[in-house]
Structures are given as C-alpha cells and as structure tokens.
Amino acid sequence: MSNLAAQLKRGISRQFSTGSIKRSFSRQFTRQASLNLRKNNQRFGFGRQSSLDPIQRSPVHDEMAVPENLDATMQLLFMACRGDVKGVEDLLNEGVDVNSIDLDGRTALHIAACEGHVEVVKLLLVRKANIDARDRWGSTAAADAKYYGNMEVYNILKARGAKVPKTRNTPMAVSNPREVPEYELNPLELRVRKSDGITKGSYQVAKWNGTKVAVKILDMDSCSDPETINDFKQELTLLEKVRHPNVVQFVGAVTQNFPMMIVSEYHSNGDLGSYLQKKGRLSPSKVLRFALDIARGMNYLHECKPEPIIHCNLRTKNILMDNGGHLKVSGFGLLRLTRIAADKAKLEHPSDHFDPQNVYAAPELYKNLVFDRSVDSYSFGVILYEMIEGVVPFHPKPAEEILSLLCLEEKRPSFKSKSKSYPPDLKELIEECWAKEPVVRPTFSEIIVRLDKIVVNGSKQGWWKDAFKLPWK
C-alpha cells in the first residue's frame, strides 16, 4: 500500500492512457462495509464536491496530488473521478465494496455522477451500487448529476428509480459557510440507536467517534415549530458557554443537517435520583461531598455573566454522576423564562413547563410568581434532606400532596435521622435553604463556605473516620 501512491504519481498518465492500473502492483484490499467509517479515514477531494456541500471548494486538477497511503475506498473514488472504467472494475473484482464511503459519506456513484462519467455509472449500477445513497449533506448521485448538468447520467439514474431529495435547510442553516458554528459535528460520526423508545425531547445514548455520548434529537416535525426551535437555540446558547467540572460538558451539535441534535458527555453511573433509590440514606461524609459538587456547579451557573443561569428544575434526576463518583449538574436552560430584571424572572409558559410531580420546586414556581436564584437554593435544600433521610419530604405521600404541603401550607418535614448521624450545622443549612421567604435562603457561594466549614469542624470532632477519601462509590 505504501508503494501505491508513489507508483500512481510516477505513472498516472500511462495508467489512464491504458484505462487501468495494472494488476502487477499487487494491491492487497480488504472488503470494506459501506458504513464502516473507522476504516475510511480520508475525505475525497479530487473532483467536484457534493451539490449540497455548503463549503465551496475548488476541485483538485493536479494529477500529481495523490495522497499518501491510499486505502481501497479512496482508490475506488479516485478511479470513478477519472472515469477509469477498467480501474473501477478491477477494484470491484478484488473485493472493494461498491458502496464504500469517505468521511463525507460519498460513494463512487456520487463521484462518477458529479463528473458525468456515463460508463462508470453504468458499471457501478450493474454491480449493485446503492442508487439512493446520501452523503453527509443529504445529496444523492442523481441530485449531484442534475446540479452539474450531467443529464445523461441523471436520466439513467432516474430511469432506474433514483430519488432526488428536495433541498430543505434546517431552521439554523447558515448561508455563508464561514458562519457554521465551531461546535458543529458531522452527523455521520454519530451512531444513534433509534429503537430505544426514548421519550421525545430527552437524551439518549449514542456513540461519537467510538465514545459514548448523550444525544438529544429534534425530529423533523419539531423543526417546523418556532417555539421548539427557540428552546433548542436557547439550550445551545447556554451549553456552549458553560465550562465547569461540576456542570455536564457540552460536546457539540448538529444544526446544519436533519435531524438536528445536541450532544453532551455521557455518564454511565446515571443520576443521583437512581443512586439514592438504590442506596437510601447516605453517610454524612458522602452527603457533604455530593452537596459540595452540586453547590459548586450551581454557583458557577449563578455567577455567569451578563445574566445568571437560573436552573428552575434542580432535582436529583438532573444531577449526573461521573466514573469518579463526582456529581455534575445538568438539565438547565430547558425552561423558557421571561426576564423581569437581571436576577428576576418568571416562567413564560407555566402550564406547559411546570412539572406537577416535581417535589423539589420552590413555592414561587408552584404559585407562578416572580422568582430569583433562590429557587435553586430551595431545591438544593430538599435534595440535602433526601440525601440525609433517604427519602423525599413527607414520603410516601403522592407528589401532588407533598407539593401542597411544602408550597401552600408551608409545612416542613421533621428530621427522622438521629442527630448524631449528621452535623447540626447541616440541619440548620437545610432549614435556611427551604425557608418560605426567598430572602432568607443563602446563595450558593455562601452555601459552599458553610459546607466547607462543616467539613472542617466535622473532621475535628470526629463525625466520620474516613471522610473524603477516594475512591468512594
């Protein structure tokens, strides 16, 4: 293989005058699956580009510009681009998959159609080329042939039943390729399991270049809904600017192709809610470690400029656990707010966005009042209580009744755990966090200081023997 590129460079004119690369080169190929991107690690760049590629590239006409270490796919596409029928036939006979693709999802049929090589197109069709294969941008061979005015090729493909996709831009498509956001991902690099029965709008597990990620997919129907698109843009705007060890990491997004997607880091250990269901009441040291992780992530969000990011939906299922046992805040930016002031807001559509099962919601959200960052401090207090007690307040009452007791009747549950099971200052912190008056609730910067103090005092007083040693599960 290493000699092939050099031989191509030395004898490219002779090769094409005879119509084929001689078999004496002894090429050794392995059959490539048409969707195996791990083997196809190059992008074809010799001839005309896809008709839907937003970046206007100039075709490479320099016959000497042959890349080193050409793999079987690139050789097939190269021969198709040059119109070398015999060369294409030789490669196919030696086991190269007729539907092999490059990084942009382009097949030999795409290339031959762009260049107008009728005989190559006929050969590829005889060898069962996928006539409706779509490249990275959704273009087919027929669409490319039509775009470049290769009507004979276009008519051959149409006669075989080829479909020409209608050009449809996503709501976030840009007219100038230079405006494509830096976070834009190649959708062909994402492998999403579409049969998992995932709830609409939630994240599901996928693989991105072999790494597990969480993907939120916006289906075609949702893309025609302006409000859904606004929510999608808002979530993207927030995710791309946050960077903190205790906030879920944004990976990228697909906005120039359908379906549109948001991709973030995946945590196999699940969320805090599932962890508490399995473990129940946590030790004081673990409660404090978890509490500090959450508080640091939330403090970062609240200190974002120019406006604080108010979560409004802080709950255990929106707190993820990484492989090291640390917690990361997720699920922020999903509720649409009407800003009253820099630190004051109101739910834009409370009937649509407020979850009546959310026992962590502050009274202001429950009553649809103007609120500030303290609604997240309230939720944090409820989460702290659950970690200490192993259950939510007023368990096992239904969620609707719990919310009524907390938000309307302004009742608070008693602490059932013995006082020696946790530092007294922690109980005091919880009571201030879920105070009915927002002004009483501490900010997360204050919460962090108090938690650190509790950790130090607890260590001195021997509240726990093995405080804060890693790893802990």
TORFIDO-979388 format. One line per 10 residues: number of its first residue (from 1); for each residue x, y, z of C-alpha. Coordinates in nm, 4 decimals, decimal comma. Layout:
BEGIN
NUM> X:Y:Z ~ ...
END
This chain:
BEGIN
1> 0,0000:0,0000:0,0000 ~ 0,2849:0,2421:0,0809 ~ 0,4267:0,1964:-0,2702 ~ 0,0959:0,2536:-0,4445 ~ 0,0812:0,6309:-0,4029 ~ 0,4360:0,6694:-0,5338 ~ 0,3616:0,4454:-0,8300 ~ 0,0461:0,6406:-0,9030 ~ 0,2472:0,9626:-0,9009 ~ 0,5121:0,8261:-1,1379
11> 0,2815:0,6578:-1,3849 ~ -0,0563:0,8264:-1,3655 ~ -0,0556:0,9350:-1,7337 ~ 0,0388:0,5881:-1,8503 ~ -0,2200:0,4284:-1,6267 ~ -0,5051:0,6326:-1,7641 ~ -0,3919:0,6027:-2,1266 ~ -0,4303:0,2270:-2,0950 ~ -0,7512:0,2660:-1,8934 ~ -0,6456:0,0755:-1,5861
21> -0,3908:0,0315:-1,3141 ~ -0,2011:-0,2866:-1,3868 ~ -0,2509:-0,5858:-1,1660 ~ 0,1270:-0,6129:-1,1248 ~ 0,1035:-0,3606:-0,8422 ~ -0,0311:-0,6494:-0,6293 ~ -0,2755:-0,4416:-0,4305 ~ -0,3958:-0,6053:-0,1163 ~ -0,7511:-0,4989:-0,0245 ~ -0,9878:-0,5908:0,2496
31> -1,3577:-0,5683:0,1859 ~ -1,4977:-0,2528:0,3442 ~ -1,8524:-0,2233:0,4713 ~ -2,0268:0,0726:0,3139 ~ -2,0806:0,2396:0,6514 ~ -1,7556:0,1499:0,8206 ~ -1,6148:0,4940:0,8987 ~ -1,3348:0,3671:1,1150 ~ -1,1576:0,2256:0,8116 ~ -1,2461:0,5106:0,5803
41> -1,0465:0,7843:0,7438 ~ -0,9974:1,0146:0,4446 ~ -1,2016:1,2755:0,2671 ~ -1,2196:1,2615:-0,1127 ~ -1,1071:1,5915:-0,2586 ~ -1,0038:1,5416:-0,6213 ~ -1,3133:1,6234:-0,8226 ~ -1,6389:1,8096:-0,7923 ~ -1,7938:1,8370:-0,4496 ~ -2,1374:1,7328:-0,3331
51> -2,4138:1,9547:-0,4672 ~ -2,5305:2,0262:-0,1120 ~ -2,1898:2,0864:0,0468 ~ -2,2143:2,4399:0,1953 ~ -1,8391:2,4977:0,1610 ~ -1,7480:2,5925:-0,1960 ~ -1,4229:2,4091:-0,2605 ~ -1,2228:2,4154:-0,5807 ~ -1,1661:2,0737:-0,7431 ~ -0,8091:1,9466:-0,7441
61> -0,6898:1,9058:-1,1023 ~ -0,3220:1,8470:-1,0292 ~ -0,2719:1,4864:-1,1366 ~ 0,0295:1,4552:-0,9081 ~ -0,1722:1,5474:-0,5990 ~ -0,2335:1,1895:-0,4896 ~ -0,2490:1,1404:-0,1111 ~ -0,0131:0,9000:0,0584 ~ -0,1358:0,5610:0,1753 ~ -0,4484:0,5478:-0,0370
71> -0,6917:0,2956:0,1068 ~ -0,9254:0,0874:-0,1072 ~ -1,2147:0,3326:-0,0786 ~ -1,0067:0,6298:-0,1896 ~ -0,8695:0,4333:-0,4850 ~ -1,2215:0,3436:-0,5952 ~ -1,3367:0,7051:-0,5692 ~ -1,0218:0,8231:-0,7467 ~ -1,0821:0,5870:-1,0389 ~ -1,4501:0,6875:-1,0558
81> -1,3478:1,0553:-1,0633 ~ -1,1106:0,9936:-1,3551 ~ -1,3636:0,7882:-1,5478 ~ -1,1392:0,4811:-1,5484 ~ -1,3918:0,2038:-1,6120 ~ -1,1306:-0,0733:-1,6140 ~ -0,9680:0,0570:-1,2954 ~ -1,3061:0,0643:-1,1173 ~ -1,3879:-0,2844:-1,2427 ~ -1,0529:-0,4232:-1,1245
91> -1,1033:-0,2804:-0,7771 ~ -1,4550:-0,4215:-0,7505 ~ -1,3352:-0,7620:-0,8691 ~ -1,0701:-0,7601:-0,5983 ~ -1,3321:-0,7190:-0,3251 ~ -1,3698:-0,3466:-0,2709 ~ -1,7268:-0,2671:-0,1609 ~ -1,9087:-0,0778:-0,4361 ~ -2,0820:0,1285:-0,1644 ~ -1,7683:0,2226:0,0303
101> -1,7805:0,5817:0,1523 ~ -1,5336:0,8507:0,2521 ~ -1,5683:1,0719:0,5600 ~ -1,8362:1,2779:0,3858 ~ -2,0442:0,9707:0,3018 ~ -1,9709:0,9956:-0,0711 ~ -1,9672:0,6799:-0,2827 ~ -1,8100:0,6109:-0,6203 ~ -2,1548:0,6628:-0,7726 ~ -2,1699:1,0129:-0,6241
111> -1,8289:1,0946:-0,7719 ~ -1,8969:0,9494:-1,1165 ~ -2,2318:1,1311:-1,1339 ~ -2,0656:1,4628:-1,0448 ~ -1,8055:1,4145:-1,3171 ~ -2,0534:1,2833:-1,5763 ~ -1,8759:0,9530:-1,6442 ~ -2,1594:0,7559:-1,8026 ~ -1,9800:0,4225:-1,8437 ~ -1,8558:0,4231:-1,4853
121> -2,2085:0,4963:-1,3647 ~ -2,3456:0,2057:-1,5713 ~ -2,0807:-0,0296:-1,4330 ~ -2,1486:0,0727:-1,0734 ~ -2,5222:0,0202:-1,1218 ~ -2,4600:-0,3284:-1,2657 ~ -2,2500:-0,4022:-0,9560 ~ -2,5442:-0,3119:-0,7286 ~ -2,4408:0,0372:-0,6195 ~ -2,6913:0,1954:-0,3823
131> -2,8697:0,4355:-0,6152 ~ -3,0215:0,6411:-0,3325 ~ -2,7187:0,6602:-0,1004 ~ -2,6967:1,0022:0,0640 ~ -2,3795:1,1829:0,1534 ~ -2,3114:1,3903:0,4633 ~ -2,5281:1,6749:0,3358 ~ -2,8150:1,4545:0,2164 ~ -2,7319:1,4642:-0,1543 ~ -2,7775:1,1642:-0,3874
141> -2,5931:1,0750:-0,7067 ~ -2,8958:1,1862:-0,9104 ~ -2,9040:1,5244:-0,7338 ~ -2,5318:1,5727:-0,7989 ~ -2,5666:1,4776:-1,1677 ~ -2,8534:1,7237:-1,2108 ~ -2,6664:2,0001:-1,0276 ~ -2,3648:1,9707:-1,2585 ~ -2,5736:1,9379:-1,5753 ~ -2,4804:1,5768:-1,6472
151> -2,8234:1,4996:-1,7896 ~ -2,7336:1,1671:-1,9485 ~ -2,6225:1,0331:-1,6117 ~ -2,9229:1,1954:-1,4454 ~ -3,1648:1,0300:-1,6902 ~ -3,0001:0,6895:-1,6417 ~ -3,0398:0,7184:-1,2650 ~ -3,3971:0,8474:-1,2923 ~ -3,4859:0,5574:-1,5221 ~ -3,3606:0,3211:-1,2503
161> -3,5919:0,4867:-0,9957 ~ -3,3444:0,7209:-0,8299 ~ -3,4936:0,9798:-0,5975 ~ -3,3794:1,3388:-0,5973 ~ -3,4045:1,4776:-0,2431 ~ -3,5753:1,8100:-0,2053 ~ -3,3418:2,0767:-0,0783 ~ -3,4531:2,1733:0,2685 ~ -3,2490:2,3789:0,5058 ~ -3,2692:2,3436:0,8806
171> -3,4010:2,6441:1,0748 ~ -3,0438:2,7149:1,1854 ~ -2,8774:2,6697:0,8441 ~ -2,6353:2,9474:0,7501 ~ -2,5964:3,0996:0,4057 ~ -2,2246:3,1671:0,4473 ~ -2,0172:2,8557:0,5271 ~ -1,7883:3,0691:0,7416 ~ -2,0808:3,1191:0,9781 ~ -2,1123:2,7478:1,0563
181> -2,0640:2,7322:1,4348 ~ -1,7445:2,5836:1,5734 ~ -1,9408:2,3244:1,7683 ~ -2,0962:2,1773:1,4510 ~ -2,0488:1,7979:1,4333 ~ -2,0536:1,5652:1,1360 ~ -2,3758:1,3625:1,1787 ~ -2,2113:1,0628:1,0118 ~ -1,9779:1,0431:1,3112 ~ -2,2762:0,9833:1,5406
191> -2,4289:0,6388:1,5741 ~ -2,7666:0,6667:1,7427 ~ -2,9776:0,3691:1,8401 ~ -3,3196:0,4720:1,7170 ~ -3,5080:0,1736:1,8581 ~ -3,4598:0,2523:2,2260 ~ -3,8038:0,4070:2,2706 ~ -3,6616:0,7237:2,4219 ~ -3,9078:0,9856:2,5376 ~ -3,9376:1,2785:2,2999
201> -3,7018:1,5602:2,3929 ~ -3,4880:1,3540:2,6299 ~ -3,1281:1,2473:2,5878 ~ -3,0335:0,9016:2,4665 ~ -2,7066:0,7136:2,4457 ~ -2,5117:0,7261:2,1196 ~ -2,1541:0,6841:2,0024 ~ -1,9463:0,9658:1,8622 ~ -1,6196:0,8506:1,7047 ~ -1,6338:0,5446:1,9297
211> -1,7030:0,7376:2,2510 ~ -2,0356:0,7144:2,4318 ~ -2,2237:1,0434:2,4423 ~ -2,5733:1,1644:2,5274 ~ -2,7711:1,2909:2,2286 ~ -3,0907:1,4938:2,2218 ~ -3,2625:1,4684:1,8837 ~ -3,5007:1,7229:1,7388 ~ -3,7257:1,5393:1,4947 ~ -3,8436:1,6800:1,1617
221> -4,1874:1,7724:1,2949 ~ -4,0373:1,9741:1,5792 ~ -3,8235:2,1714:1,3344 ~ -4,1373:2,3360:1,1954 ~ -4,2417:2,4610:1,5388 ~ -4,0927:2,8084:1,6091 ~ -4,1196:2,7696:1,9873 ~ -3,9380:2,4369:1,9809 ~ -3,6619:2,5880:1,7690 ~ -3,6306:2,8811:2,0108
231> -3,5978:2,6369:2,3010 ~ -3,3354:2,4418:2,1065 ~ -3,1367:2,7588:2,0347 ~ -3,1628:2,8724:2,3969 ~ -3,0328:2,5408:2,5262 ~ -2,7443:2,5524:2,2769 ~ -2,6569:2,9096:2,3723 ~ -2,6272:2,8153:2,7369 ~ -2,4494:2,4837:2,6876 ~ -2,1780:2,6181:2,4599
241> -2,0663:2,8835:2,7078 ~ -2,0544:2,6810:3,0310 ~ -1,7347:2,5057:3,1348 ~ -1,7045:2,3682:3,4866 ~ -1,6057:2,0333:3,6434 ~ -1,9441:2,0095:3,8178 ~ -2,1556:2,1007:3,5148 ~ -2,2305:1,8489:3,2411 ~ -1,9962:1,9024:2,9441 ~ -2,1296:2,0120:2,6062
251> -1,9701:1,8188:2,3167 ~ -2,1280:1,9768:2,0099 ~ -2,4396:1,9907:1,7968 ~ -2,5808:1,9207:1,4533 ~ -2,7613:2,2295:1,3262 ~ -2,6941:2,2279:0,9501 ~ -2,8423:1,8823:0,8835 ~ -3,1557:1,6901:0,9729 ~ -3,2191:1,5698:1,2332 ~ -3,0817:1,8480:1,4497
261> -2,9058:1,7276:1,7657 ~ -2,7406:1,8411:2,0863 ~ -2,4560:1,6199:2,2076 ~ -2,3162:1,6172:2,5617 ~ -2,0983:1,3915:2,7734 ~ -2,2445:1,0601:2,8845 ~ -2,2261:0,9268:3,2400 ~ -2,2812:0,5552:3,2753 ~ -2,3353:0,5785:3,6528 ~ -2,6684:0,7512:3,5967
271> -2,8274:1,0227:3,8086 ~ -2,8401:1,1000:4,1779 ~ -3,2085:1,0048:4,1987 ~ -3,1396:0,6485:4,0850 ~ -2,8397:0,6300:4,3161 ~ -3,0482:0,7329:4,6187 ~ -3,3201:0,4840:4,5307 ~ -3,0587:0,2097:4,5381 ~ -2,8504:0,3288:4,8361 ~ -3,1065:0,5061:5,0538
281> -2,9725:0,7255:5,3334 ~ -2,6128:0,8381:5,2746 ~ -2,3288:0,8796:5,5235 ~ -2,2529:1,2354:5,6411 ~ -1,9204:1,2407:5,4549 ~ -2,0842:1,1377:5,1295 ~ -2,3678:1,3862:5,1753 ~ -2,1159:1,6657:5,2134 ~ -1,9082:1,5578:4,9151 ~ -2,2194:1,5400:4,6993
291> -2,3502:1,8686:4,8378 ~ -2,0245:2,0490:4,7561 ~ -2,0239:1,9133:4,3999 ~ -2,3793:2,0367:4,3420 ~ -2,3185:2,3703:4,5126 ~ -2,0037:2,4407:4,3085 ~ -2,1791:2,3635:3,9829 ~ -2,4787:2,5763:4,0756 ~ -2,2640:2,8644:4,1971 ~ -2,0876:2,8667:3,8601
301> -2,4229:2,8863:3,6779 ~ -2,5481:3,1614:3,9053 ~ -2,2346:3,3670:3,8535 ~ -2,2490:3,3533:3,4723 ~ -2,2371:3,6936:3,3030 ~ -2,4172:3,9001:3,1901 ~ -2,7135:3,7151:3,3402 ~ -2,7154:3,4325:3,5946 ~ -2,8365:3,0958:3,4699 ~ -3,1276:3,0075:3,6962
311> -3,1835:2,6337:3,6759 ~ -3,5506:2,6270:3,7889 ~ -3,5509:2,2478:3,7599 ~ -3,2788:2,1361:4,0010 ~ -3,3674:1,7848:4,1108 ~ -3,1914:1,4551:4,1658 ~ -3,2580:1,3218:3,8162 ~ -3,0821:1,6302:3,6730 ~ -2,7657:1,5598:3,8697 ~ -2,5390:1,3078:3,6988
321> -2,2575:1,1000:3,8466 ~ -1,9286:1,0510:3,6619 ~ -1,6982:0,7494:3,6815 ~ -1,5038:0,9061:3,9676 ~ -1,8149:0,9467:4,1817 ~ -1,8366:1,3237:4,1348 ~ -2,1646:1,4958:4,0546 ~ -2,2418:1,7202:3,7594 ~ -2,5423:1,9489:3,7207 ~ -2,7456:1,9031:3,4024
331> -3,0901:1,9915:3,2700 ~ -3,0525:2,3690:3,2963 ~ -3,1722:2,6073:3,0266 ~ -3,4727:2,3923:2,9377 ~ -3,7393:2,6245:3,0772 ~ -3,8260:2,9431:2,8936 ~ -3,8160:3,2440:3,1240 ~ -3,9385:3,5986:3,0947 ~ -3,6710:3,8233:3,2440 ~ -3,8106:4,0896:3,4734
341> -3,4644:4,2134:3,5734 ~ -3,1082:4,0815:3,5728 ~ -3,1872:3,8485:3,8642 ~ -3,5653:3,8342:3,8436 ~ -3,7720:3,6148:3,6130 ~ -4,0990:3,4359:3,5603 ~ -4,1907:3,1183:3,3749 ~ -4,3016:3,2100:3,0242 ~ -4,5447:2,9195:2,9898 ~ -4,6008:2,7773:3,3398
351> -4,8829:2,5453:3,2346 ~ -4,6564:2,3838:2,9751 ~ -4,3274:2,3865:3,1659 ~ -4,4062:2,3286:3,5326 ~ -4,3978:1,9632:3,6319 ~ -4,6656:1,8900:3,8953 ~ -4,4590:1,5870:4,0044 ~ -4,1524:1,7956:4,0866 ~ -4,1360:1,7910:4,4666 ~ -3,8148:1,9969:4,4556
361> -3,9874:2,3034:4,3056 ~ -3,9844:2,6220:4,5107 ~ -4,3163:2,7816:4,6173 ~ -4,2611:3,0742:4,3770 ~ -4,2546:2,8331:4,0807 ~ -4,5524:2,6393:4,2126 ~ -4,7545:2,9603:4,2517 ~ -4,6275:3,1131:3,9252 ~ -4,4732:3,4153:4,0958 ~ -4,1704:3,6253:4,0055
371> -3,8587:3,4490:4,1327 ~ -3,4814:3,4799:4,1546 ~ -3,1824:3,2497:4,2015 ~ -3,3086:3,1464:4,5444 ~ -3,5490:2,8952:4,3850 ~ -3,2420:2,6792:4,3195 ~ -3,1268:2,7145:4,6809 ~ -3,4695:2,5868:4,7868 ~ -3,4372:2,2824:4,5606 ~ -3,0876:2,2227:4,6954
381> -3,2277:2,2133:5,0499 ~ -3,4807:1,9453:4,9535 ~ -3,2052:1,7410:4,7864 ~ -2,9881:1,7690:5,1004 ~ -3,2783:1,6439:5,3118 ~ -3,3306:1,3490:5,0782 ~ -2,9639:1,2510:5,0944 ~ -2,9720:1,2584:5,4756 ~ -3,3065:1,0833:5,5203 ~ -3,3001:0,8574:5,2161
391> -3,6471:0,9716:5,1055 ~ -3,8112:1,2931:4,9846 ~ -4,0025:1,5100:5,2356 ~ -4,3345:1,3625:5,3545 ~ -4,2640:1,0289:5,1906 ~ -4,4642:0,8177:5,0933 ~ -4,7347:1,0736:5,0138 ~ -4,8109:1,1425:4,6439 ~ -4,6077:1,4164:4,4756 ~ -4,9085:1,6475:4,4387
401> -4,9806:1,6264:4,8110 ~ -4,6148:1,6802:4,9004 ~ -4,6055:1,9949:4,6874 ~ -4,9212:2,1243:4,8516 ~ -4,7790:2,0658:5,1980 ~ -4,4497:2,2356:5,1140 ~ -4,5636:2,5222:4,8930 ~ -4,9187:2,6050:5,0020 ~ -4,9356:2,5000:5,3652 ~ -4,5686:2,5951:5,4165
411> -4,5014:2,2856:5,6222 ~ -4,1590:2,1251:5,6550 ~ -4,0829:1,7629:5,7447 ~ -3,9122:1,6597:6,0644 ~ -3,5647:1,5041:6,0640 ~ -3,6058:1,1360:6,1425 ~ -3,2361:1,0547:6,1423 ~ -3,0725:1,0728:6,4826 ~ -2,8876:1,3982:6,5418 ~ -2,5578:1,2144:6,5838
421> -2,5885:1,0897:6,2250 ~ -2,5098:1,4305:6,0804 ~ -2,3586:1,7635:6,1902 ~ -2,6131:2,0060:6,3454 ~ -2,4983:2,2855:6,1156 ~ -2,6156:2,0806:5,8167 ~ -2,9706:2,0676:5,9508 ~ -2,9606:2,4450:6,0016 ~ -2,8422:2,4942:5,6437 ~ -3,1286:2,2845:5,5070
431> -3,3835:2,4826:5,7062 ~ -3,2484:2,8103:5,5668 ~ -3,2377:2,6779:5,2108 ~ -3,6035:2,5809:5,2073 ~ -3,7217:2,8845:5,4019 ~ -4,0555:3,0179:5,2768 ~ -3,9063:3,3667:5,2400 ~ -3,6613:3,3755:4,9429 ~ -3,4521:3,6468:5,1086 ~ -3,3623:3,4073:5,3911
441> -3,2172:3,1444:5,1579 ~ -2,8375:3,1532:5,1250 ~ -2,6656:3,1942:4,7898 ~ -2,4543:2,9079:4,6619 ~ -2,1346:3,0987:4,7288 ~ -2,2462:3,1185:5,0949 ~ -2,3523:2,7540:5,0885 ~ -2,0050:2,6467:4,9735 ~ -1,8386:2,8400:5,2574 ~ -2,0711:2,6831:5,5125
451> -2,0282:2,3335:5,3758 ~ -1,6503:2,3696:5,3836 ~ -1,6750:2,4829:5,7454 ~ -1,8937:2,1835:5,8314 ~ -1,6376:1,9517:5,6735 ~ -1,3519:2,1025:5,8759 ~ -1,5473:2,1009:6,2029 ~ -1,6730:1,7501:6,1421 ~ -1,3205:1,6232:6,0906 ~ -1,2007:1,7875:6,4118
461> -1,4903:1,6486:6,6122 ~ -1,4624:1,3024:6,4622 ~ -1,8015:1,2953:6,2931 ~ -1,6572:1,0482:6,0407 ~ -1,3442:0,8387:6,0345 ~ -1,2775:0,8102:5,6631 ~ -1,4000:1,1466:5,5445 ~ -1,3481:1,2306:5,1786 ~ -1,1192:0,9519:5,0758 ~ -1,1213:0,8419:4,7111
471> -1,2444:0,6320:4,5522 ~ -1,5864:0,6215:4,7087 ~ -1,8926:0,4726:4,5432
END
